[in-house]
Amino acid sequence: MQKTILILIFLLLIAALSWSVYRDIQIEKQYPGDLRNRVVGARLQKDGHLPYFYKWKTIDGLRYYDPQNFDDHKISNITATPFLHQLLYPIADLPQRTISKIWLFAEYLLLLIMAFIGLSLAKNKTQQWAVAITTVLFLFTYAWIGHIAAGQIYLAIPFLMMLFYCFISNRSKVIYAAFAGLIAASLILIRPTALLFFLPFLLIIRFYSFKYKMVFIVSTILVFVLALGGRRERMYWMQYKSAIKEQVRSHQNLNPALQQNEPDPRFIKWECWDTKQISIDASRFKFHYNREQGNVFIFINHFFKRRIPVWLLSALSIFVMTCISLLFYKRNRSIAALNLYQLTLFAFCLYMVTDFFSPIYRPQYNATQWFFPLLLIASHYQSDHKKIYAGILAGLVLNSINLPFMLLEQSLGEYLVFLSILILLFTYKPITQD
């Protein structure tokens, strides 16, 4: 009987995965718009131009054309870091339609690699089933659907975190230190706030050999030198810093700089995209996801009808991170060797606090970053924490449904996942020390 149930669950998971692949192929046909500004940013940098205040001009033709970059703002819609643009150089000159297909394939490839790593971390069949079910359930969240529809890159962040966790889990092989250093530097250069994720790992640095630490440091420095070594590369980063400040002013309605820009020529066909075909595909396959913003200031604006200044957002973020850190220290100060699993969850929670308190709008696709801790938790499943797992499951369900009588349910689901992980963080008792 039990074997029959497992077979049915397996077939159900395969059917759900197949449907998700079909659905996402149809969604991709309807133009994932945010991917375009990454490609344009990469092309501008590759051609030696500063990207973050770029506005399209007729003489530029199609190479830098982005239909989502036409407004009266001085700031561009390009928000990725210069390093991410550099990573896109090898494919940046391909037609946008081709790049879009490549990225859809890459998203599923990253997802499956992470799931495979999660399965390898699991110690028993129950944990393996938990990883498989978590992976498939995540495909039905608005976080994932929004990520596909926008052509976003946030899945790369949990992917790199997962790799980092795997490499530092093995202290005996120095080659893993080199990979961990490369990943750490790359992640910070892709998402500068990820620096907070790595700081807690300083607590366990004493458990690694001198050779391991030196290889890690050298590989990290090497990536930073390659990314920031040239004068032009440093100029990109200086403009990126100025652009982030302007983005904050724009998102917080703090009188952003305006200028007169050329109107959108509304090309019908460009780089293998056909706007008429996009409309046909959209009518043939309809899908829906709420374009919710999950920031703390959104909740404050909505429930208290008050605007919160940027400085106060930063202060609250520091306060929350301090509270979590003090609680973590109080619980673990008597433990001789910190548990790597708990430390990683703690590090991720610190990182996500900055995400929640960001003054820049964070749509639902940002929530794909939770895929890393969810897989990690599934691979360490213990029956003692069923109530906490139920809270995580409830958060995923809220993020997967659209209730007409409930506002911000997807974001509330994300916060419920965060709260559940915090509770797990402070109640988890490892069977053996990592």
Contacts in CASP RR format, 6 or more apart in sequence:
PFRMAT RR
TARGET T0000
AUTHOR 0000-0000-0000
METHOD contacts of the structure
MODEL  1
MQKTILILIFLLLIAALSWSVYRDIQIEKQYPGDLRNRVVGARLQKDGHL
PYFYKWKTIDGLRYYDPQNFDDHKISNITATPFLHQLLYPIADLPQRTIS
KIWLFAEYLLLLIMAFIGLSLAKNKTQQWAVAITTVLFLFTYAWIGHIAA
GQIYLAIPFLMMLFYCFISNRSKVIYAAFAGLIAASLILIRPTALLFFLP
FLLIIRFYSFKYKMVFIVSTILVFVLALGGRRERMYWMQYKSAIKEQVRS
HQNLNPALQQNEPDPRFIKWECWDTKQISIDASRFKFHYNREQGNVFIFI
NHFFKRRIPVWLLSALSIFVMTCISLLFYKRNRSIAALNLYQLTLFAFCL
YMVTDFFSPIYRPQYNATQWFFPLLLIASHYQSDHKKIYAGILAGLVLNS
INLPFMLLEQSLGEYLVFLSILILLFTYKPITQD
6 129 0 8 1.000
9 129 0 8 1.000
9 133 0 8 1.000
13 132 0 8 1.000
13 133 0 8 1.000
13 136 0 8 1.000
16 136 0 8 1.000
16 139 0 8 1.000
16 140 0 8 1.000
17 136 0 8 1.000
17 139 0 8 1.000
20 136 0 8 1.000
20 139 0 8 1.000
20 140 0 8 1.000
21 108 0 8 1.000
23 145 0 8 1.000
23 285 0 8 1.000
23 287 0 8 1.000
24 104 0 8 1.000
24 107 0 8 1.000
24 108 0 8 1.000
24 145 0 8 1.000
24 148 0 8 1.000
25 104 0 8 1.000
26 281 0 8 1.000
26 284 0 8 1.000
26 285 0 8 1.000
26 287 0 8 1.000
27 145 0 8 1.000
27 148 0 8 1.000
27 149 0 8 1.000
27 285 0 8 1.000
27 287 0 8 1.000
28 100 0 8 1.000
28 101 0 8 1.000
28 104 0 8 1.000
28 148 0 8 1.000
29 277 0 8 1.000
29 278 0 8 1.000
29 281 0 8 1.000
29 285 0 8 1.000
30 149 0 8 1.000
30 278 0 8 1.000
30 281 0 8 1.000
30 282 0 8 1.000
30 285 0 8 1.000
31 100 0 8 1.000
31 273 0 8 1.000
31 278 0 8 1.000
32 100 0 8 1.000
32 103 0 8 1.000
32 104 0 8 1.000
32 148 0 8 1.000
32 149 0 8 1.000
32 150 0 8 1.000
32 151 0 8 1.000
32 152 0 8 1.000
33 68 0 8 1.000
33 150 0 8 1.000
33 151 0 8 1.000
34 68 0 8 1.000
34 150 0 8 1.000
34 151 0 8 1.000
34 152 0 8 1.000
35 96 0 8 1.000
35 99 0 8 1.000
35 100 0 8 1.000
35 103 0 8 1.000
35 150 0 8 1.000
35 151 0 8 1.000
35 152 0 8 1.000
36 66 0 8 1.000
36 67 0 8 1.000
36 68 0 8 1.000
36 96 0 8 1.000
37 66 0 8 1.000
37 68 0 8 1.000
37 69 0 8 1.000
37 76 0 8 1.000
37 77 0 8 1.000
37 78 0 8 1.000
37 79 0 8 1.000
37 80 0 8 1.000
38 78 0 8 1.000
38 80 0 8 1.000
38 84 0 8 1.000
38 85 0 8 1.000
38 88 0 8 1.000
38 153 0 8 1.000
39 88 0 8 1.000
39 92 0 8 1.000
39 96 0 8 1.000
39 99 0 8 1.000
40 51 0 8 1.000
40 54 0 8 1.000
40 64 0 8 1.000
40 65 0 8 1.000
40 66 0 8 1.000
40 69 0 8 1.000
40 78 0 8 1.000
41 51 0 8 1.000
41 54 0 8 1.000
41 78 0 8 1.000
41 80 0 8 1.000
41 85 0 8 1.000
42 85 0 8 1.000
42 86 0 8 1.000
42 88 0 8 1.000
42 89 0 8 1.000
42 92 0 8 1.000
43 63 0 8 1.000
43 64 0 8 1.000
43 92 0 8 1.000
43 93 0 8 1.000
44 50 0 8 1.000
44 51 0 8 1.000
44 54 0 8 1.000
44 64 0 8 1.000
44 78 0 8 1.000
44 85 0 8 1.000
45 51 0 8 1.000
45 82 0 8 1.000
45 85 0 8 1.000
45 86 0 8 1.000
45 89 0 8 1.000
45 236 0 8 1.000
46 85 0 8 1.000
46 89 0 8 1.000
46 92 0 8 1.000
46 93 0 8 1.000
48 232 0 8 1.000
50 235 0 8 1.000
50 236 0 8 1.000
50 239 0 8 1.000
51 76 0 8 1.000
51 78 0 8 1.000
51 85 0 8 1.000
51 236 0 8 1.000
51 239 0 8 1.000
52 75 0 8 1.000
52 76 0 8 1.000
52 78 0 8 1.000
52 239 0 8 1.000
52 240 0 8 1.000
52 242 0 8 1.000
52 243 0 8 1.000
53 74 0 8 1.000
53 75 0 8 1.000
53 76 0 8 1.000
53 239 0 8 1.000
53 243 0 8 1.000
54 64 0 8 1.000
54 69 0 8 1.000
54 76 0 8 1.000
54 78 0 8 1.000
55 69 0 8 1.000
55 74 0 8 1.000
55 76 0 8 1.000
55 259 0 8 1.000
55 261 0 8 1.000
55 262 0 8 1.000
56 64 0 8 1.000
56 65 0 8 1.000
56 66 0 8 1.000
56 69 0 8 1.000
56 70 0 8 1.000
56 261 0 8 1.000
56 262 0 8 1.000
57 262 0 8 1.000
58 262 0 8 1.000
58 265 0 8 1.000
62 267 0 8 1.000
62 270 0 8 1.000
62 271 0 8 1.000
65 265 0 8 1.000
65 267 0 8 1.000
65 270 0 8 1.000
66 77 0 8 1.000
67 264 0 8 1.000
67 266 0 8 1.000
67 267 0 8 1.000
68 77 0 8 1.000
69 76 0 8 1.000
69 77 0 8 1.000
69 78 0 8 1.000
70 261 0 8 1.000
70 262 0 8 1.000
70 263 0 8 1.000
70 264 0 8 1.000
71 261 0 8 1.000
72 258 0 8 1.000
72 259 0 8 1.000
72 260 0 8 1.000
72 261 0 8 1.000
73 250 0 8 1.000
73 256 0 8 1.000
73 257 0 8 1.000
73 258 0 8 1.000
73 259 0 8 1.000
74 246 0 8 1.000
74 256 0 8 1.000
74 257 0 8 1.000
74 258 0 8 1.000
74 259 0 8 1.000
75 243 0 8 1.000
75 246 0 8 1.000
75 247 0 8 1.000
75 250 0 8 1.000
75 256 0 8 1.000
75 257 0 8 1.000
76 243 0 8 1.000
78 243 0 8 1.000
79 243 0 8 1.000
79 244 0 8 1.000
79 247 0 8 1.000
80 153 0 8 1.000
80 190 0 8 1.000
81 189 0 8 1.000
81 190 0 8 1.000
81 191 0 8 1.000
81 192 0 8 1.000
81 237 0 8 1.000
81 240 0 8 1.000
82 227 0 8 1.000
82 233 0 8 1.000
82 236 0 8 1.000
82 237 0 8 1.000
82 240 0 8 1.000
83 186 0 8 1.000
83 189 0 8 1.000
83 190 0 8 1.000
83 227 0 8 1.000
84 153 0 8 1.000
84 189 0 8 1.000
84 190 0 8 1.000
85 92 0 8 1.000
85 236 0 8 1.000
86 227 0 8 1.000
87 190 0 8 1.000
91 99 0 8 1.000
91 102 0 8 1.000
92 99 0 8 1.000
94 102 0 8 1.000
95 271 0 8 1.000
95 272 0 8 1.000
96 270 0 8 1.000
96 271 0 8 1.000
96 272 0 8 1.000
96 273 0 8 1.000
97 271 0 8 1.000
97 272 0 8 1.000
97 273 0 8 1.000
98 272 0 8 1.000
100 151 0 8 1.000
103 151 0 8 1.000
104 148 0 8 1.000
107 147 0 8 1.000
107 148 0 8 1.000
107 155 0 8 1.000
110 155 0 8 1.000
110 156 0 8 1.000
110 159 0 8 1.000
111 135 0 8 1.000
111 139 0 8 1.000
111 155 0 8 1.000
111 371 0 8 1.000
113 159 0 8 1.000
114 135 0 8 1.000
114 158 0 8 1.000
114 159 0 8 1.000
114 162 0 8 1.000
114 371 0 8 1.000
114 372 0 8 1.000
114 375 0 8 1.000
115 131 0 8 1.000
115 132 0 8 1.000
115 135 0 8 1.000
115 375 0 8 1.000
117 162 0 8 1.000
117 163 0 8 1.000
117 166 0 8 1.000
117 375 0 8 1.000
118 131 0 8 1.000
118 162 0 8 1.000
118 375 0 8 1.000
118 376 0 8 1.000
118 378 0 8 1.000
118 379 0 8 1.000
119 128 0 8 1.000
119 131 0 8 1.000
119 132 0 8 1.000
119 379 0 8 1.000
121 127 0 8 1.000
121 131 0 8 1.000
121 166 0 8 1.000
121 376 0 8 1.000
121 379 0 8 1.000
121 380 0 8 1.000
122 128 0 8 1.000
122 130 0 8 1.000
122 131 0 8 1.000
122 378 0 8 1.000
122 379 0 8 1.000
122 381 0 8 1.000
126 381 0 8 1.000
127 378 0 8 1.000
127 379 0 8 1.000
127 380 0 8 1.000
127 381 0 8 1.000
130 378 0 8 1.000
130 379 0 8 1.000
130 381 0 8 1.000
131 375 0 8 1.000
131 378 0 8 1.000
131 379 0 8 1.000
133 378 0 8 1.000
134 374 0 8 1.000
134 375 0 8 1.000
134 378 0 8 1.000
135 375 0 8 1.000
137 393 0 8 1.000
137 396 0 8 1.000
137 400 0 8 1.000
138 144 0 8 1.000
138 371 0 8 1.000
138 374 0 8 1.000
138 396 0 8 1.000
140 400 0 8 1.000
141 367 0 8 1.000
141 396 0 8 1.000
141 399 0 8 1.000
141 400 0 8 1.000
141 410 0 8 1.000
142 289 0 8 1.000
142 290 0 8 1.000
142 292 0 8 1.000
142 364 0 8 1.000
142 367 0 8 1.000
142 399 0 8 1.000
142 400 0 8 1.000
142 402 0 8 1.000
142 410 0 8 1.000
143 364 0 8 1.000
143 365 0 8 1.000
143 366 0 8 1.000
143 367 0 8 1.000
143 368 0 8 1.000
143 370 0 8 1.000
143 399 0 8 1.000
143 410 0 8 1.000
143 414 0 8 1.000
144 368 0 8 1.000
145 287 0 8 1.000
145 289 0 8 1.000
146 152 0 8 1.000
146 289 0 8 1.000
146 363 0 8 1.000
146 364 0 8 1.000
146 365 0 8 1.000
147 154 0 8 1.000
147 155 0 8 1.000
147 365 0 8 1.000
147 368 0 8 1.000
149 287 0 8 1.000
149 289 0 8 1.000
150 363 0 8 1.000
150 365 0 8 1.000
152 365 0 8 1.000
152 368 0 8 1.000
153 190 0 8 1.000
154 365 0 8 1.000
154 366 0 8 1.000
154 368 0 8 1.000
154 369 0 8 1.000
155 368 0 8 1.000
155 371 0 8 1.000
156 190 0 8 1.000
157 187 0 8 1.000
157 190 0 8 1.000
157 191 0 8 1.000
157 194 0 8 1.000
157 369 0 8 1.000
157 372 0 8 1.000
158 368 0 8 1.000
158 369 0 8 1.000
158 370 0 8 1.000
158 371 0 8 1.000
158 372 0 8 1.000
158 373 0 8 1.000
159 372 0 8 1.000
160 183 0 8 1.000
160 186 0 8 1.000
160 187 0 8 1.000
160 190 0 8 1.000
161 187 0 8 1.000
161 197 0 8 1.000
161 348 0 8 1.000
161 372 0 8 1.000
162 372 0 8 1.000
162 375 0 8 1.000
162 376 0 8 1.000
163 179 0 8 1.000
163 183 0 8 1.000
164 180 0 8 1.000
164 183 0 8 1.000
164 184 0 8 1.000
164 187 0 8 1.000
165 340 0 8 1.000
165 344 0 8 1.000
165 372 0 8 1.000
165 376 0 8 1.000
167 176 0 8 1.000
167 177 0 8 1.000
167 179 0 8 1.000
167 180 0 8 1.000
167 183 0 8 1.000
168 176 0 8 1.000
168 180 0 8 1.000
168 201 0 8 1.000
168 340 0 8 1.000
169 340 0 8 1.000
169 434 0 8 1.000
170 176 0 8 1.000
171 207 0 8 1.000
171 208 0 8 1.000
171 209 0 8 1.000
171 212 0 8 1.000
174 211 0 8 1.000
174 212 0 8 1.000
174 215 0 8 1.000
177 208 0 8 1.000
177 212 0 8 1.000
177 213 0 8 1.000
177 215 0 8 1.000
177 216 0 8 1.000
177 219 0 8 1.000
178 215 0 8 1.000
178 216 0 8 1.000
178 218 0 8 1.000
178 219 0 8 1.000
179 219 0 8 1.000
180 216 0 8 1.000
180 219 0 8 1.000
181 216 0 8 1.000
181 217 0 8 1.000
181 219 0 8 1.000
181 220 0 8 1.000
181 223 0 8 1.000
182 219 0 8 1.000
182 220 0 8 1.000
182 222 0 8 1.000
182 223 0 8 1.000
184 198 0 8 1.000
184 216 0 8 1.000
184 220 0 8 1.000
185 219 0 8 1.000
185 220 0 8 1.000
185 221 0 8 1.000
185 222 0 8 1.000
185 223 0 8 1.000
185 224 0 8 1.000
185 227 0 8 1.000
186 223 0 8 1.000
187 194 0 8 1.000
187 197 0 8 1.000
187 198 0 8 1.000
188 194 0 8 1.000
188 195 0 8 1.000
188 198 0 8 1.000
189 223 0 8 1.000
189 224 0 8 1.000
189 227 0 8 1.000
193 351 0 8 1.000
193 354 0 8 1.000
193 355 0 8 1.000
194 351 0 8 1.000
196 321 0 8 1.000
196 347 0 8 1.000
196 350 0 8 1.000
196 351 0 8 1.000
196 354 0 8 1.000
197 347 0 8 1.000
197 348 0 8 1.000
197 350 0 8 1.000
197 351 0 8 1.000
198 347 0 8 1.000
199 347 0 8 1.000
199 350 0 8 1.000
200 343 0 8 1.000
200 346 0 8 1.000
200 347 0 8 1.000
200 350 0 8 1.000
201 343 0 8 1.000
201 347 0 8 1.000
203 338 0 8 1.000
203 343 0 8 1.000
204 337 0 8 1.000
204 338 0 8 1.000
204 340 0 8 1.000
204 343 0 8 1.000
205 213 0 8 1.000
207 337 0 8 1.000
208 216 0 8 1.000
227 233 0 8 1.000
228 234 0 8 1.000
228 237 0 8 1.000
244 360 0 8 1.000
246 256 0 8 1.000
246 257 0 8 1.000
247 360 0 8 1.000
248 254 0 8 1.000
248 310 0 8 1.000
248 359 0 8 1.000
248 360 0 8 1.000
249 255 0 8 1.000
249 256 0 8 1.000
249 257 0 8 1.000
250 256 0 8 1.000
251 359 0 8 1.000
251 360 0 8 1.000
251 361 0 8 1.000
252 310 0 8 1.000
252 359 0 8 1.000
254 310 0 8 1.000
266 275 0 8 1.000
267 275 0 8 1.000
268 274 0 8 1.000
268 275 0 8 1.000
268 276 0 8 1.000
269 275 0 8 1.000
288 402 0 8 1.000
289 364 0 8 1.000
289 402 0 8 1.000
290 364 0 8 1.000
290 402 0 8 1.000
290 410 0 8 1.000
291 363 0 8 1.000
291 364 0 8 1.000
292 363 0 8 1.000
292 364 0 8 1.000
292 408 0 8 1.000
292 410 0 8 1.000
292 411 0 8 1.000
293 361 0 8 1.000
293 362 0 8 1.000
293 363 0 8 1.000
293 411 0 8 1.000
294 356 0 8 1.000
294 362 0 8 1.000
294 363 0 8 1.000
294 364 0 8 1.000
294 366 0 8 1.000
294 408 0 8 1.000
294 411 0 8 1.000
294 414 0 8 1.000
295 356 0 8 1.000
295 357 0 8 1.000
295 358 0 8 1.000
295 359 0 8 1.000
295 360 0 8 1.000
295 361 0 8 1.000
295 362 0 8 1.000
296 308 0 8 1.000
296 313 0 8 1.000
296 316 0 8 1.000
296 356 0 8 1.000
296 357 0 8 1.000
297 307 0 8 1.000
297 308 0 8 1.000
297 313 0 8 1.000
297 357 0 8 1.000
297 359 0 8 1.000
298 361 0 8 1.000
298 408 0 8 1.000
298 411 0 8 1.000
299 408 0 8 1.000
299 411 0 8 1.000
300 306 0 8 1.000
300 307 0 8 1.000
300 308 0 8 1.000
301 307 0 8 1.000
301 308 0 8 1.000
302 407 0 8 1.000
302 408 0 8 1.000
310 359 0 8 1.000
313 357 0 8 1.000
313 358 0 8 1.000
313 359 0 8 1.000
314 357 0 8 1.000
316 357 0 8 1.000
317 353 0 8 1.000
317 354 0 8 1.000
317 356 0 8 1.000
317 357 0 8 1.000
320 353 0 8 1.000
320 357 0 8 1.000
321 350 0 8 1.000
321 353 0 8 1.000
321 354 0 8 1.000
324 346 0 8 1.000
324 349 0 8 1.000
324 350 0 8 1.000
324 353 0 8 1.000
324 422 0 8 1.000
325 350 0 8 1.000
327 426 0 8 1.000
328 346 0 8 1.000
328 425 0 8 1.000
328 426 0 8 1.000
331 426 0 8 1.000
332 338 0 8 1.000
332 342 0 8 1.000
337 433 0 8 1.000
337 434 0 8 1.000
339 428 0 8 1.000
339 430 0 8 1.000
339 433 0 8 1.000
339 434 0 8 1.000
340 434 0 8 1.000
341 376 0 8 1.000
341 380 0 8 1.000
341 428 0 8 1.000
341 430 0 8 1.000
341 434 0 8 1.000
342 425 0 8 1.000
342 428 0 8 1.000
342 430 0 8 1.000
344 373 0 8 1.000
344 376 0 8 1.000
345 373 0 8 1.000
345 376 0 8 1.000
345 377 0 8 1.000
345 421 0 8 1.000
345 424 0 8 1.000
345 425 0 8 1.000
346 425 0 8 1.000
348 372 0 8 1.000
348 373 0 8 1.000
348 421 0 8 1.000
349 418 0 8 1.000
349 421 0 8 1.000
349 422 0 8 1.000
349 425 0 8 1.000
352 369 0 8 1.000
352 370 0 8 1.000
352 418 0 8 1.000
355 362 0 8 1.000
355 366 0 8 1.000
355 369 0 8 1.000
356 362 0 8 1.000
356 415 0 8 1.000
356 418 0 8 1.000
364 399 0 8 1.000
364 410 0 8 1.000
364 411 0 8 1.000
364 414 0 8 1.000
367 399 0 8 1.000
367 410 0 8 1.000
367 414 0 8 1.000
370 414 0 8 1.000
370 417 0 8 1.000
373 421 0 8 1.000
374 392 0 8 1.000
374 396 0 8 1.000
374 417 0 8 1.000
377 389 0 8 1.000
377 392 0 8 1.000
377 421 0 8 1.000
377 424 0 8 1.000
380 428 0 8 1.000
381 389 0 8 1.000
382 428 0 8 1.000
382 431 0 8 1.000
384 429 0 8 1.000
385 424 0 8 1.000
385 427 0 8 1.000
385 428 0 8 1.000
388 420 0 8 1.000
388 423 0 8 1.000
388 424 0 8 1.000
388 427 0 8 1.000
389 420 0 8 1.000
391 416 0 8 1.000
391 417 0 8 1.000
391 420 0 8 1.000
392 416 0 8 1.000
392 417 0 8 1.000
392 420 0 8 1.000
392 421 0 8 1.000
394 413 0 8 1.000
394 416 0 8 1.000
395 412 0 8 1.000
395 413 0 8 1.000
395 414 0 8 1.000
395 416 0 8 1.000
395 417 0 8 1.000
395 420 0 8 1.000
396 413 0 8 1.000
396 417 0 8 1.000
398 409 0 8 1.000
398 410 0 8 1.000
398 412 0 8 1.000
398 413 0 8 1.000
398 416 0 8 1.000
399 409 0 8 1.000
399 410 0 8 1.000
399 413 0 8 1.000
399 414 0 8 1.000
399 417 0 8 1.000
401 409 0 8 1.000
402 409 0 8 1.000
402 410 0 8 1.000
403 409 0 8 1.000
406 412 0 8 1.000
END
